[in-house]
Amino acid sequence: MRKAIVVVIAVILFASPAMAQTVAQSNESKRSAGTMKLWIGIGALALGTLVAAKSSDTSTATSSLSTSQLVTGLVIAGAGGFLIWKGLQERKAASPSTTFGISAGKQSSGVFVRRSW
């Protein structure tokens, strides 16, 4: 009985999806997801910067620093920066560019097409 349970769990954990099960995202949905990550990242970066800036409370008599608030703000800002980076990567992947060119010279000449993502 134990062997059967172990086999079933191993099959569930290590099963790979069949080729027909994978659904390719369209370029428009990748671009939309990238734009959403970009805006959320910008908001998180601004919020994290604001929280980190407010961690130091200065008044006329005393000055105190909240390290937990500073760390929280820096973590939020870091997560926002990561989301901005991922959003830009997704938007770039969704819009490839094609370059056409002509090369002319004495030793080599030709026409080339370069597609980059």
C-alpha positions in Angstrom: 0.0 0.0 0.0 2.8 2.4 0.8 4.5 1.7 -2.5 1.3 2.5 -4.4 0.9 5.8 -2.5 4.6 6.7 -3.2 4.2 5.9 -6.9 1.0 8.0 -7.2 2.6 11.0 -5.4 5.7 10.7 -7.6 3.6 10.6 -10.8 1.7 13.7 -9.7 4.8 15.6 -8.7 7.0 14.7 -11.7 4.4 14.6 -14.5 5.1 16.9 -17.4 2.3 18.5 -19.4 1.6 17.1 -22.8 2.3 19.3 -25.8 -1.4 19.8 -26.4 -1.9 21.1 -22.9 0.4 24.0 -23.2 -1.3 27.2 -24.3 0.9 29.9 -25.9 0.2 33.4 -24.7 -0.7 35.8 -27.5 1.6 38.8 -28.0 -1.3 41.1 -26.9 -1.8 39.3 -23.6 2.0 39.3 -22.9 2.1 43.0 -23.6 -0.9 43.7 -21.4 0.6 41.6 -18.5 3.9 43.5 -19.0 2.1 46.8 -18.8 0.3 45.8 -15.7 3.5 44.7 -14.0 5.1 47.9 -15.0 2.5 50.1 -13.4 2.3 48.0 -10.2 6.1 48.1 -10.0 6.1 51.9 -10.4 3.5 52.2 -7.6 5.3 49.8 -5.3 8.6 51.6 -5.9 7.0 55.0 -5.0 5.3 53.6 -2.0 8.4 51.9 -0.7 10.5 55.0 -1.2 7.9 57.0 0.7 7.8 54.5 3.6 11.6 54.4 3.8 11.8 58.2 3.8 9.3 58.4 6.6 11.3 56.0 8.8 13.3 58.8 10.2 11.3 61.0 12.5 13.1 64.2 13.3 11.7 66.7 15.7 13.2 69.7 17.4 14.1 67.8 20.6 14.8 64.2 19.5 15.6 62.2 16.5 14.6 58.5 16.1 15.0 55.9 13.4 12.6 53.1 12.9 14.7 50.3 11.4 11.7 48.0 10.8 9.9 50.8 8.8 13.1 51.4 6.9 13.6 47.7 6.0 9.9 47.4 5.0 10.2 50.4 2.7 13.3 49.1 1.1 11.8 45.7 0.6 8.7 47.2 -1.0 10.9 49.4 -3.2 13.0 46.4 -4.2 9.9 44.4 -5.1 8.7 47.3 -7.2 12.0 47.5 -9.0 11.9 43.8 -9.8 8.3 44.2 -11.1 9.4 47.1 -13.3 12.2 44.9 -14.7 9.9 41.9 -15.4 7.3 44.1 -17.0 9.8 45.7 -19.3 11.1 42.2 -20.3 7.6 41.0 -21.1 6.8 44.0 -23.1 10.1 43.7 -25.0 9.4 40.0 -25.7 5.9 40.8 -27.0 7.2 43.2 -29.6 10.0 41.8 -31.8 11.6 44.0 -34.4 12.7 43.2 -37.9 15.6 44.9 -39.6 16.3 44.7 -43.3 19.7 45.7 -44.8 21.9 45.6 -47.8 25.6 45.1 -47.5 27.8 46.2 -50.4 31.5 45.8 -50.7 34.3 44.4 -52.9 34.7 41.1 -51.0 31.2 40.5 -49.7 27.8 41.8 -50.5 24.3 40.7 -49.9 20.9 41.3 -48.4 20.2 40.4 -44.8 17.1 40.2 -42.6 17.5 40.3 -38.8 14.7 39.6 -36.4 15.4 40.4 -32.7 13.2 40.1 -29.6 
